[in-house]
Amino acid sequence: MKKGASCRPPGMPGGLDAVFGVHAVRALLDRGESPRELWVQEGEAGQRLAELVDQARACGARVRMRPRDELDRLAQGAAHQGIAAFCPPLAAEGEASLWLKLEAWPHEAPPLLLVLDGITDVHNFGACLRSADAAGAHGVVVPKDRAAPLNATVRKVACGAAESVPVYQVTNLARALARMKEFGVWVTGTAGEAESSVYEADFAGPVALVMGAEGKGMRRLTREACDTLVKLPMAGSVSSLNVSVATGVCLFEAVRQRTPSGSRKL
């Protein structure tokens, strides 16, 4: 038996990502993706989730009723809420899609982009996507190298955000930041040694917020491509926050500036 094989429930489809939880599965279906298979917990969950089950069936998904322990083993501690969908792995969009989007900007609000430089941990990547979705960011930009894959673990941690927030993969991050400036996007990087606080930054207009890897921060060329650098004021004994936490703080400062009334529906 292969190592870890006992953790795989019997009958689990191969080559597919498992998406857990009501919100994540609904986001998948609302986006128009068709899961190959849907697992629903036996018992009352079938009635409680009838609407999602019907929607998945209409998309051509095979629905299977499974005991709770199999869903527990599949989720490995994640809150599956009695439902899991199996679908093809996600793929990031190419940078050409980003330039087309910026050239013919389709939203009323100015662009708010999150740029992740050197974030290789899948849990941090998933948490950053979740924060980006919650803050209403229009996309997440990552480099092809030194970046976490957009895999099943990321989707699990993101709780549906991986299906709703566009992820753009660029070949050269510094060059991509320079191209963003041509579309009027102000590039704001985060660095612990910056002189200005994030609360002094201007996030009201088109902006790309750049977050670097924990410990190492942004790469040199990425830093040089930024228009300005900001930091989070740290009042305690720790010198920094987890990158996903820092991302959430910075993004919601942008939300605060963009919505003076605080009533924006995200």
Residue pairs with C-beta under 8 A, 6 or more apart in sequence:
7 73
7 76
8 73
8 74
9 66
9 70
9 71
9 73
9 74
10 70
11 64
12 18
12 74
12 86
13 36
13 37
13 86
16 36
16 37
16 86
16 87
16 88
16 89
17 86
17 87
17 88
17 89
17 90
17 151
17 152
17 155
18 74
18 75
18 84
18 85
18 86
18 152
18 156
19 25
19 28
19 35
19 84
19 85
19 86
19 87
19 152
19 155
19 156
19 163
20 74
20 75
20 78
20 79
20 80
20 81
20 83
20 84
20 156
21 78
21 79
21 80
21 81
21 83
21 159
21 160
22 49
22 52
22 81
22 83
23 159
23 160
24 85
24 155
24 156
24 158
24 159
24 160
24 163
25 35
25 38
25 52
25 56
25 83
25 84
25 85
25 160
26 52
26 160
27 160
27 161
27 163
27 164
28 35
28 85
28 87
28 160
28 163
29 35
29 52
29 55
29 56
29 59
29 85
31 163
31 164
33 87
33 163
34 59
34 60
34 61
34 87
35 56
35 59
35 61
35 85
35 86
35 87
36 61
36 62
36 86
36 87
36 88
37 61
37 62
37 63
37 64
37 85
37 86
38 53
38 56
38 57
38 61
38 62
38 63
38 64
38 83
38 84
38 85
38 86
39 64
39 65
39 66
39 70
39 71
39 74
39 83
39 84
39 85
39 86
40 46
40 49
40 53
40 63
40 64
40 65
40 66
40 82
40 83
41 65
41 66
41 67
41 68
41 71
41 80
41 82
41 83
42 65
42 66
42 67
42 68
43 68
45 82
45 83
46 53
46 65
48 82
49 82
49 83
52 83
53 63
56 63
56 85
57 63
61 85
68 82
71 80
71 82
71 84
72 80
74 80
74 84
75 84
75 156
78 156
89 150
89 151
89 152
90 150
90 151
90 155
90 162
90 163
90 167
91 150
92 142
92 150
92 167
92 168
92 169
93 166
93 167
93 168
93 169
94 168
94 169
95 168
95 169
95 170
95 171
95 176
97 166
97 168
98 139
98 141
98 168
98 170
98 176
99 179
99 183
101 138
101 139
101 166
102 111
102 180
102 183
102 185
103 183
105 111
107 138
109 136
109 138
109 258
110 204
110 205
110 206
110 207
111 138
111 139
111 183
111 185
111 206
111 207
111 208
112 135
112 136
112 137
112 138
112 203
112 206
112 207
112 209
112 251
112 254
112 258
113 137
113 138
113 139
113 140
113 141
113 180
113 185
113 207
113 208
113 209
114 128
114 132
114 137
114 139
114 140
114 141
114 208
114 209
114 211
114 247
114 251
115 140
115 141
115 142
115 173
115 177
115 187
115 208
115 209
115 210
115 211
116 125
116 128
116 140
116 141
116 142
116 147
116 211
117 143
117 146
117 173
117 210
117 211
117 212
117 213
117 218
117 219
117 222
118 146
118 147
118 212
118 213
118 216
118 218
118 219
119 125
119 128
119 142
119 147
119 148
119 211
119 213
119 243
120 146
120 147
120 148
120 213
121 148
122 148
122 149
122 151
122 153
122 154
122 157
123 153
123 157
123 244
124 148
124 214
124 242
124 243
124 244
125 147
125 148
125 150
125 154
125 157
126 153
126 154
126 155
126 156
126 157
126 158
126 161
126 162
127 157
127 158
127 244
127 247
128 140
128 211
128 243
128 244
128 247
129 140
129 154
129 157
129 158
129 161
129 162
129 165
129 167
130 157
130 158
130 159
130 161
131 244
131 247
131 248
131 251
132 140
132 161
132 165
132 247
132 251
133 158
133 160
133 161
133 164
133 165
134 161
134 248
134 251
134 266
135 248
135 251
135 252
135 254
135 255
135 266
136 255
136 264
136 266
137 165
137 251
138 166
139 165
139 166
139 167
139 168
140 165
140 166
140 167
140 168
141 167
141 168
141 169
141 170
141 173
141 176
141 208
142 148
142 167
142 168
142 169
142 170
143 169
143 170
143 171
143 172
143 173
144 169
144 170
144 171
146 213
146 219
147 169
148 154
150 162
150 167
154 162
155 162
155 163
170 176
173 219
173 221
173 222
173 225
174 219
174 221
174 222
174 224
174 225
177 187
177 208
177 210
177 222
177 225
177 226
178 225
180 187
180 208
181 187
181 227
183 206
184 205
184 206
185 206
185 207
185 208
186 202
186 205
186 206
186 207
186 208
186 227
186 228
187 207
187 208
187 210
187 225
187 226
187 227
187 228
188 201
188 203
188 207
188 208
188 209
188 210
188 226
188 227
188 228
188 229
188 230
189 210
189 212
189 218
189 222
189 223
189 226
189 228
189 229
189 230
190 198
190 209
190 210
190 211
190 212
190 217
190 218
190 229
190 230
190 231
190 232
190 246
190 250
191 212
191 217
191 218
191 223
191 229
191 230
191 231
192 217
192 231
192 239
192 240
193 231
194 229
194 230
194 231
195 229
196 228
196 229
196 230
196 231
197 230
197 231
197 232
197 233
198 230
198 231
198 232
198 233
198 249
198 250
198 253
199 233
199 253
200 230
201 228
201 230
201 253
202 257
203 209
203 253
203 254
203 257
203 258
204 257
204 258
207 254
209 247
209 250
209 251
209 254
210 218
210 222
210 226
211 243
211 246
211 247
211 250
212 218
212 219
212 222
212 223
212 243
213 243
214 240
214 242
214 243
217 223
218 226
223 229
230 250
232 240
232 241
232 246
232 249
232 250
234 240
234 241
240 246
241 249
255 264
255 266
256 262
258 264
